[in-house]
Amino acid sequence: MSEPHCRHGPKKRESQEGLFTRALKDYVRLLAERPVITKAVTNSIISAFGNIVSQTLAPDPATGGKINWRSVFAYSSFGFLVNGPLIHHFYAYVEKVLPKNQPNVAIKRVIFDRFVFAPPFLLLFLYYVAIVEGAGNQGAVKKIKETYWLILKLNWAVWSFVQYFNMNYIPLKFRTVFGNLCSLVWMITISILRSRMAAKQN
C-alpha cells in the first residue's frame, strides 16, 4: 500500500516543478513580447500585496486596524498606470544615454537616478497616492510638506545601493521586477519597524 504513495509523491513534486518552470518561462516570454503591460501588471500586484502586508503588520488606528482598500487601490493603480511603464522607459533611456562602455558609467547611472529622477518621481508618487486616498489637493500638499524631505533622504540612504546593483548587474528586462521585489521587502521592513516602535510607545 505504501509503494504507490511513494511513487505518487515524486510525480506530484515533478508536476509542481514543471508548472513553476512553465509559468516562469511564460513570464519571461511576456517580458520580451509585451514588456510595458507585463511590468505594469507585475508592479500593480506587488504594490497592492505590499500595501496589504504593511497595513496588516502596522495597523492604522484611524481604520480600527482594518485594511484600507482605498489605500491599496492607490498603490496598485500607481504601480499599473505610472510606476511600471515609467520605470521601464527610464531604465531603457539610461541604458541608451549611459552605455556600459562609458568610463565610470556605474557611478554616473546612480547619480542620474538618485538626483535627477528620484526627487520628482517621489513627489509624483506622494501626491498621487494622497489624492487617490481622498486627501484632496490641500491635504496632499500638506502631506508632501511634512514627509517629502524625510522620505527622500531615506530613499537616498537605502536605495542608492539597491539601484547601483540593479542598474549595473541586473539584465535590463528584469530591472523593473527586481526593483518591485526590493520595494516589497522595504515596505514590509518599514511596517515591522513601525509596529515595534508603536509597541514600545504603548
Buried (B, 14 or more C-beta within 10 A) or exposed (E): EEEEEEEEEEEEEEEEEEEEEEEEEEEEEBBEEEBEBBBBBBBBBBBBBBBBBBBEBBBEEEEEEEBBBEBBBBBBBBBBBBBBBBBBEBBBEBBEEBEEEEEEBBEBBBEBBBEEBBBEBBBBBBBBBBBBBEBEEEEBBEBBEEBBEEBBEEBEEBBBEBBBEBBEEBEEBBBBBBBBEBBBEBBBEBBBEBBEEEEEEE
